[in-house]
Amino acid sequence: MQNGGFETGNFTNWTLSGNTAYLFVTTKSDYVHSGSYGVQAGPIGALGYLSQTLATLPGQPYLLSLWLYSPDGAAPNEFTVSWNGTTMFDGVSLGAIGWTNLQFFVGATSASSQLQIGARNDPSYFGLDDVSVTPIYSMSPLIALPPASQTLPIGGTACFNVTAVGTPLLAYQWYFNTHTPVSGATNAVLAFGPVTTNQAGNYQVIVTNVYGSATSSPAMLTVQLVPNICCLSNCASGAMTLYLASLPGSTNRLWASTNLVQWQVVATNSADCNGFFQITDTKAIGQRMMFYRLSWP
């Protein structure tokens, strides 16, 4: 973090955007937490923003700290803090508070990270000072963003993501229905497919480092038993091979059209015990385009 205390007397190293009227560096003592300078932030009607892009280490946790002053609590007002596009704080109609230290644990996922601070204070000003981002070198993992539940048709592709912070190196292990480790699932992203009905259930991840571990909340995978065209591939002959999924053991019809108006049945086939089957459409040879749909008879 550069010029976090605004001691240059200006916004050197910061980028201003949005409504920047009434957003300036001041020497007025009420708006200075330490040193000789601070920020008076009083944009009217819309947020004004200060942002700075910082050099960071992927996987490294950081402590984001800043001091905020709200002298009178007059409204409307709003103050926001975001890290890499994720809102860490959004205070609306803040009351009168003296200098208050806001602190957040944040993590880096790349070699650069963006801090953005937004302010609006129509009848008055906020004070802002002493912004810092400090690496934390002895921290057990924390789950910053747990995996989200999802619903897919049979044959779809599942993708679960977790965001964790903690002292590197972080190790990951995903589990199915709490106790069954997923083979080879040792990254922050778990992706697999085509999904079958026996893969429906809860997925969660345990993140560890030398200081401890953290377990995410479970995410539910729901697999819907509906006909699904998983993917298509062109054959060298010009025919089209379709990879299909449906209710295990069910009989299904594949329909084709060249104009989305007239449809004809290309084939009738049964799904295997997992719900999968494939059909090659030789009538696609020589056609500029083909449209397909799959149905239970």
C-alpha positions as CSV (number, residue, x, y, z in Angstrom):
1,M,0.0,0.0,0.0
2,Q,1.4,3.4,-1.0
3,N,0.3,6.7,0.4
4,G,-2.2,5.0,2.7
5,G,-2.0,8.0,5.1
6,F,-2.2,10.6,2.3
7,E,0.9,12.2,3.6
8,T,1.9,13.4,0.1
9,G,-0.9,15.9,0.6
10,N,-2.7,14.6,-2.4
11,F,-4.0,11.4,-4.0
12,T,-0.7,10.2,-5.4
13,N,-0.8,6.4,-6.0
14,W,-4.6,6.4,-5.8
15,T,-7.1,6.4,-8.7
16,L,-10.3,8.5,-8.4
17,S,-13.5,7.6,-10.2
18,G,-17.3,8.1,-10.0
19,N,-18.5,11.2,-8.3
20,T,-15.3,12.8,-7.2
21,A,-16.6,16.3,-6.3
22,Y,-16.1,17.1,-2.6
23,L,-13.5,14.3,-2.3
24,F,-10.1,15.8,-1.3
25,V,-7.1,15.6,0.9
26,T,-7.2,18.0,3.8
27,T,-5.2,19.3,6.8
28,K,-8.3,20.0,8.8
29,S,-7.6,18.4,12.2
30,D,-11.1,16.8,12.6
31,Y,-10.5,14.7,9.4
32,V,-6.9,13.7,10.2
33,H,-6.4,10.5,12.3
34,S,-2.6,10.7,12.3
35,G,0.1,12.7,10.6
36,S,-0.6,15.9,8.9
37,Y,-3.2,14.8,6.2
38,G,-6.4,12.9,5.9
39,V,-9.3,12.7,3.4
40,Q,-12.6,14.6,3.5
41,A,-15.1,12.6,1.6
42,G,-18.5,14.2,0.9
43,P,-19.7,13.4,-2.7
44,I,-23.3,14.3,-3.1
45,G,-26.0,12.0,-4.7
46,A,-23.6,9.2,-5.8
47,L,-20.5,7.4,-4.6
48,G,-17.0,8.7,-5.3
49,Y,-14.3,6.1,-5.3
50,L,-10.6,5.8,-4.4
51,S,-8.9,2.7,-5.6
52,Q,-5.4,1.3,-5.7
53,T,-3.9,-1.8,-7.3
54,L,-1.5,-3.6,-5.0
55,A,1.3,-6.2,-5.6
56,T,0.2,-9.3,-3.8
57,L,1.3,-13.0,-3.4
58,P,-1.2,-15.6,-4.6
59,G,-2.6,-17.5,-1.6
60,Q,-1.2,-15.0,1.0
61,P,-3.7,-13.7,3.6
62,Y,-3.7,-9.9,4.4
63,L,-5.1,-7.7,7.0
64,L,-6.9,-4.7,5.4
65,S,-7.2,-1.8,7.9
66,L,-8.5,1.7,7.6
67,W,-9.8,4.5,9.9
68,L,-13.3,6.0,9.3
69,Y,-14.8,9.1,10.9
70,S,-18.5,10.1,10.7
71,P,-18.8,13.4,12.6
72,D,-22.6,13.9,12.8
73,G,-24.5,10.9,11.3
74,A,-26.4,13.2,8.9
75,A,-28.1,11.3,6.1
76,P,-28.1,10.2,3.3
77,N,-24.7,8.7,3.5
78,E,-22.9,5.5,2.4
79,F,-19.4,4.1,2.8
80,T,-18.1,1.0,1.1
81,V,-15.0,-1.1,1.0
82,S,-14.3,-3.8,-1.6
83,W,-11.4,-6.1,-2.3
84,N,-11.0,-7.6,-5.8
85,G,-14.6,-6.7,-6.5
86,T,-16.0,-8.3,-3.4
87,T,-17.8,-6.0,-1.0
88,M,-16.3,-6.2,2.5
89,F,-18.3,-3.4,4.0
90,D,-21.3,-1.3,2.9
91,G,-22.5,1.1,5.5
92,V,-25.7,3.1,4.7
93,S,-27.0,5.9,6.9
94,L,-24.1,5.6,9.3
95,G,-24.6,7.4,12.6
96,A,-22.2,9.7,14.4
97,I,-19.0,7.8,15.2
98,G,-15.6,8.9,16.3
99,W,-12.6,7.5,14.5
100,T,-13.3,3.8,14.1
101,N,-10.9,1.2,12.8
102,L,-12.4,-1.1,10.2
103,Q,-10.4,-4.4,9.7
104,F,-10.9,-7.2,7.2
105,F,-9.1,-10.5,6.5
106,V,-8.6,-10.7,2.7
107,G,-6.7,-13.0,0.4
108,A,-4.9,-12.7,-2.9
109,T,-5.5,-15.0,-5.8
110,S,-3.0,-13.4,-8.2
111,A,0.0,-11.2,-8.3
112,S,-2.1,-8.0,-8.1
113,S,-5.2,-7.1,-6.1
114,Q,-7.5,-4.1,-6.1
115,L,-8.7,-2.2,-3.1
116,Q,-11.6,0.2,-3.7
117,I,-13.2,2.6,-1.2
118,G,-16.4,4.4,-1.9
119,A,-18.1,7.3,-0.1
120,R,-21.2,9.5,-0.3
121,N,-22.2,12.0,2.3
122,D,-24.7,14.5,1.0
123,P,-25.0,16.9,4.0
124,S,-21.5,16.4,5.5
125,Y,-18.2,14.7,5.2
126,F,-16.6,11.4,6.2
127,G,-13.0,11.3,7.4
128,L,-10.7,8.6,6.0
129,D,-7.1,8.0,7.0
130,D,-4.4,5.4,7.6
131,V,-5.3,2.8,5.0
132,S,-3.0,-0.3,5.2
133,V,-2.8,-3.8,3.7
134,T,-0.4,-6.0,5.8
135,P,0.5,-9.7,5.0
136,I,-0.3,-12.2,7.8
137,Y,2.4,-14.8,8.1
138,S,1.0,-17.2,10.7
139,M,-2.7,-17.8,10.0
140,S,-4.7,-21.0,9.9
141,P,-7.1,-21.3,6.9
142,L,-10.4,-19.4,6.8
143,I,-13.2,-20.1,4.3
144,A,-13.8,-16.7,2.6
145,L,-16.4,-18.0,0.1
146,P,-17.8,-21.5,0.4
147,P,-18.9,-23.6,-2.6
148,A,-22.5,-23.0,-3.8
149,S,-25.2,-25.5,-4.4
150,Q,-26.2,-26.3,-8.0
151,T,-28.9,-28.1,-9.9
152,L,-27.9,-29.9,-13.2
153,P,-29.6,-32.2,-15.7
154,I,-28.2,-35.7,-15.9
155,G,-25.1,-35.6,-18.1
156,G,-24.2,-32.0,-17.1
157,T,-20.9,-30.8,-15.7
158,A,-20.6,-29.9,-12.1
159,C,-18.2,-27.2,-10.9
160,F,-17.7,-26.2,-7.2
161,N,-15.3,-23.4,-6.1
162,V,-14.0,-22.4,-2.7
163,T,-12.1,-19.3,-1.8
164,A,-9.9,-19.7,1.3
165,V,-7.3,-17.5,2.9
166,G,-4.5,-18.5,5.2
167,T,-0.7,-18.8,5.3
168,P,0.6,-20.6,2.2
169,L,0.8,-23.3,1.3
170,L,-2.9,-24.3,1.4
171,A,-3.9,-27.9,0.7
172,Y,-7.4,-28.9,-0.4
173,Q,-9.4,-32.2,-0.1
174,W,-13.0,-32.4,-1.3
175,Y,-15.4,-34.8,0.2
176,F,-18.7,-36.4,-1.0
177,N,-21.5,-36.8,1.6
178,T,-19.2,-35.7,4.4
179,H,-16.9,-38.8,4.8
180,T,-15.9,-40.0,1.3
181,P,-12.8,-38.3,-0.1
182,V,-13.2,-37.5,-3.8
183,S,-10.2,-39.1,-5.6
184,G,-7.7,-36.5,-7.0
185,A,-9.8,-33.6,-5.8
186,T,-7.0,-31.5,-4.2
187,N,-7.6,-28.0,-5.7
188,A,-9.8,-25.0,-5.0
189,V,-12.0,-26.0,-7.9
190,L,-13.8,-29.4,-8.2
191,A,-15.2,-30.0,-11.7
192,F,-16.5,-33.3,-13.0
193,G,-19.0,-34.7,-15.5
194,P,-21.1,-35.9,-17.1
195,V,-22.9,-36.3,-13.8
196,T,-24.9,-39.3,-12.9
197,T,-27.7,-39.8,-10.4
198,N,-25.4,-41.5,-7.9
199,Q,-23.2,-38.4,-7.8
200,A,-26.1,-36.3,-6.4
201,G,-25.4,-35.3,-2.8
202,N,-23.3,-32.9,-0.6
203,Y,-19.8,-31.7,-1.5
204,Q,-17.5,-29.9,0.9
205,V,-13.8,-29.2,1.2
206,I,-11.3,-29.2,4.0
207,V,-8.5,-26.7,3.6
208,T,-5.3,-27.2,5.7
209,N,-1.9,-25.6,6.3
210,V,0.8,-26.0,8.9
211,Y,-1.3,-23.9,11.4
212,G,-4.6,-25.7,11.2
213,S,-7.6,-26.5,9.0
214,A,-11.1,-25.1,8.0
215,T,-14.1,-27.0,6.7
216,S,-16.5,-25.4,4.2
217,S,-20.3,-25.6,4.5
218,P,-21.7,-28.4,2.3
219,A,-22.9,-27.6,-1.2
220,M,-25.7,-29.7,-2.6
221,L,-25.6,-31.2,-6.1
222,T,-29.1,-32.0,-7.4
223,V,-29.3,-34.1,-10.6
224,Q,-32.5,-33.7,-12.6
225,L,-33.8,-36.7,-14.5
226,V,-34.6,-34.9,-17.7
227,P,-33.5,-35.6,-21.3
228,N,-30.2,-33.8,-22.0
229,I,-28.0,-33.4,-25.1
230,C,-24.6,-33.3,-23.4
231,C,-22.4,-32.6,-26.4
232,L,-22.0,-33.0,-30.2
233,S,-19.1,-33.8,-32.4
234,N,-18.7,-33.8,-36.2
235,C,-17.5,-37.0,-37.9
236,A,-15.1,-36.9,-40.8
237,S,-17.9,-38.1,-43.1
238,G,-20.1,-35.1,-42.1
239,A,-22.3,-37.1,-39.9
240,M,-23.1,-35.8,-36.4
241,T,-22.5,-37.8,-33.2
242,L,-24.6,-36.8,-30.2
243,Y,-23.8,-37.8,-26.6
244,L,-27.1,-38.0,-24.7
245,A,-28.4,-38.5,-21.2
246,S,-31.8,-39.3,-19.8
247,L,-33.5,-41.4,-17.1
248,P,-31.5,-44.6,-16.7
249,G,-33.1,-47.4,-18.7
250,S,-35.6,-45.1,-20.4
251,T,-36.5,-45.1,-24.1
252,N,-35.9,-41.7,-25.8
253,R,-36.4,-40.1,-29.2
254,L,-33.9,-37.9,-30.9
255,W,-35.5,-35.3,-33.2
256,A,-33.8,-33.3,-35.9
257,S,-34.7,-30.3,-38.0
258,T,-33.0,-28.0,-40.5
259,N,-35.4,-25.1,-39.9
260,L,-36.8,-25.4,-36.4
261,V,-40.3,-25.8,-38.0
262,Q,-40.4,-29.3,-39.4
263,W,-39.1,-32.1,-37.0
264,Q,-38.5,-35.7,-37.7
265,V,-37.4,-38.6,-35.5
266,V,-33.7,-39.5,-36.2
267,A,-33.6,-42.5,-33.8
268,T,-35.2,-44.1,-30.9
269,N,-32.8,-45.5,-28.3
270,S,-32.6,-46.6,-24.7
271,A,-30.3,-45.1,-22.0
272,D,-28.0,-47.4,-20.2
273,C,-28.0,-48.1,-16.5
274,N,-26.3,-44.7,-15.8
275,G,-28.6,-42.8,-18.2
276,F,-26.2,-42.4,-21.1
277,F,-26.2,-43.3,-24.8
278,Q,-25.0,-41.9,-28.1
279,I,-26.5,-41.6,-31.6
280,T,-24.8,-40.9,-34.9
281,D,-27.0,-38.9,-37.3
282,T,-25.9,-39.7,-40.9
283,K,-28.7,-37.5,-42.3
284,A,-26.6,-34.5,-41.2
285,I,-24.2,-35.2,-44.1
286,G,-24.4,-32.3,-46.5
287,Q,-26.6,-30.1,-44.3
288,R,-25.5,-26.6,-43.6
289,M,-27.0,-26.7,-40.1
290,M,-29.0,-29.1,-37.9
291,F,-31.1,-28.6,-34.8
292,Y,-31.8,-31.4,-32.3
293,R,-34.0,-32.1,-29.4
294,L,-34.4,-35.1,-27.1
295,S,-37.6,-36.4,-25.6
296,W,-39.2,-39.3,-23.8
297,P,-41.8,-40.9,-26.2
